[in-house]
Amino acid sequence: IDINNFKGYHGNHSINFNIPDGNTEGSGLNILVGENNSGKSTVFEALEFIKDSTKKDPSTLLNKSDPAIILNDLSIEVTYTGNLTN
């Protein structure tokens, strides 16, 4: 997932998730660990926004740390890989 100027994420941030290898139990397990207010929940909110963007006004999700950031600077990109049918 690439998150750009979404909520607490200022600038572009890429997060690579583990992909199940099909053989090793738990090989696709991903655990988000961090201090309070470090952006763990924001990753899930970004995924939820991709799933159903009509539930929230995008302007309320824009990172506010830089007044020069405009709505066109907000983006979320998710790339799915692996065996998508399973």
PyRosetta script that sets phi, psi and omega in degrees:
from pyrosetta import init, pose_from_sequence

init()
pose = pose_from_sequence("IDINNFKGYHGNHSINFNIPDGNTEGSGLNILVGENNSGKSTVFEALEFIKDSTKKDPSTLLNKSDPAIILNDLSIEVTYTGNLTN")
pose.set_psi(1, 136.7)
pose.set_omega(1, 173.3)
pose.set_phi(2, -113.1)
pose.set_psi(2, 123.0)
pose.set_omega(2, -178.6)
pose.set_phi(3, -116.9)
pose.set_psi(3, 127.2)
pose.set_omega(3, -177.2)
pose.set_phi(4, -129.6)
pose.set_psi(4, 113.8)
pose.set_omega(4, 177.2)
pose.set_phi(5, 56.0)
pose.set_psi(5, 39.5)
pose.set_omega(5, 178.6)
pose.set_phi(6, -106.4)
pose.set_psi(6, 117.6)
pose.set_omega(6, 179.4)
pose.set_phi(7, 50.4)
pose.set_psi(7, -118.5)
pose.set_omega(7, -176.1)
pose.set_phi(8, -78.4)
pose.set_psi(8, -3.9)
pose.set_omega(8, -179.1)
pose.set_phi(9, -93.0)
pose.set_psi(9, 103.0)
pose.set_omega(9, 177.5)
pose.set_phi(10, -91.1)
pose.set_psi(10, 128.1)
pose.set_omega(10, -176.7)
pose.set_phi(11, 82.6)
pose.set_psi(11, -166.6)
pose.set_omega(11, -176.5)
pose.set_phi(12, -96.5)
pose.set_psi(12, 131.8)
pose.set_omega(12, 178.6)
pose.set_phi(13, -131.9)
pose.set_psi(13, 130.6)
pose.set_omega(13, 177.8)
pose.set_phi(14, -111.4)
pose.set_psi(14, 134.9)
pose.set_omega(14, 177.3)
pose.set_phi(15, -125.4)
pose.set_psi(15, 124.0)
pose.set_omega(15, 177.9)
pose.set_phi(16, -101.9)
pose.set_psi(16, 126.4)
pose.set_omega(16, 179.6)
pose.set_phi(17, -96.2)
pose.set_psi(17, 152.9)
pose.set_omega(17, 174.4)
pose.set_phi(18, -67.9)
pose.set_psi(18, 141.2)
pose.set_omega(18, -180.0)
pose.set_phi(19, -110.2)
pose.set_psi(19, 131.6)
pose.set_omega(19, 178.0)
pose.set_phi(20, -58.9)
pose.set_psi(20, 136.0)
pose.set_omega(20, 179.8)
pose.set_phi(21, -89.8)
pose.set_psi(21, -4.2)
pose.set_omega(21, 178.2)
pose.set_phi(22, 85.7)
pose.set_psi(22, -8.1)
pose.set_omega(22, -178.0)
pose.set_phi(23, -122.1)
pose.set_psi(23, -44.7)
pose.set_omega(23, -174.3)
pose.set_phi(24, -90.3)
pose.set_psi(24, 122.9)
pose.set_omega(24, 178.6)
pose.set_phi(25, -61.9)
pose.set_psi(25, 129.8)
pose.set_omega(25, 179.5)
pose.set_phi(26, 82.1)
pose.set_psi(26, 6.8)
pose.set_omega(26, -176.2)
pose.set_phi(27, -65.8)
pose.set_psi(27, -20.6)
pose.set_omega(27, 179.0)
pose.set_phi(28, -101.8)
pose.set_psi(28, 12.9)
pose.set_omega(28, -178.3)
pose.set_phi(29, -71.9)
pose.set_psi(29, 133.1)
pose.set_omega(29, 176.6)
pose.set_phi(30, -127.1)
pose.set_psi(30, 129.5)
pose.set_omega(30, -180.0)
pose.set_phi(31, -123.6)
pose.set_psi(31, 125.2)
pose.set_omega(31, 177.9)
pose.set_phi(32, -97.9)
pose.set_psi(32, 121.3)
pose.set_omega(32, -177.7)
pose.set_phi(33, -128.0)
pose.set_psi(33, 137.8)
pose.set_omega(33, 176.9)
pose.set_phi(34, 175.7)
pose.set_psi(34, 171.4)
pose.set_omega(34, 178.0)
pose.set_phi(35, -63.9)
pose.set_psi(35, 163.0)
pose.set_omega(35, 172.5)
pose.set_phi(36, -58.2)
pose.set_psi(36, 143.2)
pose.set_omega(36, 178.0)
pose.set_phi(37, 63.8)
pose.set_psi(37, 30.4)
pose.set_omega(37, 178.8)
pose.set_phi(38, -99.9)
pose.set_psi(38, -4.3)
pose.set_omega(38, 174.8)
pose.set_phi(39, 108.7)
pose.set_psi(39, 7.9)
pose.set_omega(39, -179.5)
pose.set_phi(40, -61.4)
pose.set_psi(40, -51.4)
pose.set_omega(40, -179.1)
pose.set_phi(41, -67.2)
pose.set_psi(41, -29.4)
pose.set_omega(41, 179.8)
pose.set_phi(42, -63.3)
pose.set_psi(42, -32.4)
pose.set_omega(42, 176.5)
pose.set_phi(43, -61.2)
pose.set_psi(43, -44.3)
pose.set_omega(43, 179.0)
pose.set_phi(44, -68.5)
pose.set_psi(44, -36.6)
pose.set_omega(44, 177.0)
pose.set_phi(45, -64.8)
pose.set_psi(45, -37.1)
pose.set_omega(45, 177.6)
pose.set_phi(46, -64.4)
pose.set_psi(46, -42.8)
pose.set_omega(46, 177.8)
pose.set_phi(47, -65.0)
pose.set_psi(47, -38.8)
pose.set_omega(47, 177.8)
pose.set_phi(48, -65.5)
pose.set_psi(48, -38.7)
pose.set_omega(48, 178.8)
pose.set_phi(49, -63.7)
pose.set_psi(49, -39.1)
pose.set_omega(49, 176.8)
pose.set_phi(50, -63.0)
pose.set_psi(50, -41.2)
pose.set_omega(50, -177.5)
pose.set_phi(51, -67.4)
pose.set_psi(51, -42.5)
pose.set_omega(51, -176.1)
pose.set_phi(52, -147.4)
pose.set_psi(52, 79.0)
pose.set_omega(52, -174.4)
pose.set_phi(53, -71.7)
pose.set_psi(53, -9.3)
pose.set_omega(53, -177.3)
pose.set_phi(54, -78.7)
pose.set_psi(54, -11.3)
pose.set_omega(54, -176.1)
pose.set_phi(55, -80.0)
pose.set_psi(55, -19.5)
pose.set_omega(55, -176.9)
pose.set_phi(56, -132.9)
pose.set_psi(56, 147.4)
pose.set_omega(56, 175.5)
pose.set_phi(57, -77.0)
pose.set_psi(57, 118.5)
pose.set_omega(57, -177.4)
pose.set_phi(58, -54.8)
pose.set_psi(58, -31.3)
pose.set_omega(58, -178.6)
pose.set_phi(59, -64.6)
pose.set_psi(59, -23.6)
pose.set_omega(59, 177.6)
pose.set_phi(60, -79.6)
pose.set_psi(60, -11.4)
pose.set_omega(60, -177.8)
pose.set_phi(61, -102.4)
pose.set_psi(61, -2.5)
pose.set_omega(61, -177.3)
pose.set_phi(62, -71.2)
pose.set_psi(62, 136.8)
pose.set_omega(62, 176.1)
pose.set_phi(63, -62.5)
pose.set_psi(63, 130.5)
pose.set_omega(63, -173.8)
pose.set_phi(64, -106.5)
pose.set_psi(64, 10.9)
pose.set_omega(64, -176.3)
pose.set_phi(65, -73.9)
pose.set_psi(65, -19.1)
pose.set_omega(65, 179.6)
pose.set_phi(66, -130.3)
pose.set_psi(66, 116.2)
pose.set_omega(66, -177.6)
pose.set_phi(67, -62.5)
pose.set_psi(67, -17.3)
pose.set_omega(67, -179.9)
pose.set_phi(68, -78.2)
pose.set_psi(68, -13.2)
pose.set_omega(68, -179.8)
pose.set_phi(69, -71.9)
pose.set_psi(69, 128.7)
pose.set_omega(69, 178.5)
pose.set_phi(70, -114.6)
pose.set_psi(70, 170.1)
pose.set_omega(70, -175.8)
pose.set_phi(71, -57.1)
pose.set_psi(71, -34.0)
pose.set_omega(71, 178.6)
pose.set_phi(72, -66.8)
pose.set_psi(72, -14.0)
pose.set_omega(72, 178.5)
pose.set_phi(73, -84.1)
pose.set_psi(73, -10.9)
pose.set_omega(73, 179.4)
pose.set_phi(74, -86.0)
pose.set_psi(74, 130.3)
pose.set_omega(74, 174.8)
pose.set_phi(75, -155.6)
pose.set_psi(75, 151.5)
pose.set_omega(75, 174.4)
pose.set_phi(76, -136.6)
pose.set_psi(76, 129.0)
pose.set_omega(76, 178.5)
pose.set_phi(77, -128.8)
pose.set_psi(77, 127.5)
pose.set_omega(77, 178.7)
pose.set_phi(78, -118.1)
pose.set_psi(78, 130.1)
pose.set_omega(78, 177.0)
pose.set_phi(79, -115.6)
pose.set_psi(79, 121.1)
pose.set_omega(79, 178.9)
pose.set_phi(80, -94.8)
pose.set_psi(80, 134.7)
pose.set_omega(80, 179.1)
pose.set_phi(81, -132.3)
pose.set_psi(81, 170.4)
pose.set_omega(81, 178.4)
pose.set_phi(82, 90.5)
pose.set_psi(82, -162.8)
pose.set_omega(82, -179.8)
pose.set_phi(83, -81.9)
pose.set_psi(83, 95.6)
pose.set_omega(83, -173.7)
pose.set_phi(84, -73.4)
pose.set_psi(84, -16.4)
pose.set_omega(84, -179.9)
pose.set_phi(85, -78.7)
pose.set_psi(85, -20.8)
pose.set_omega(85, 177.9)
pose.set_phi(86, -97.3)
pose.dump_pdb("model.pdb")
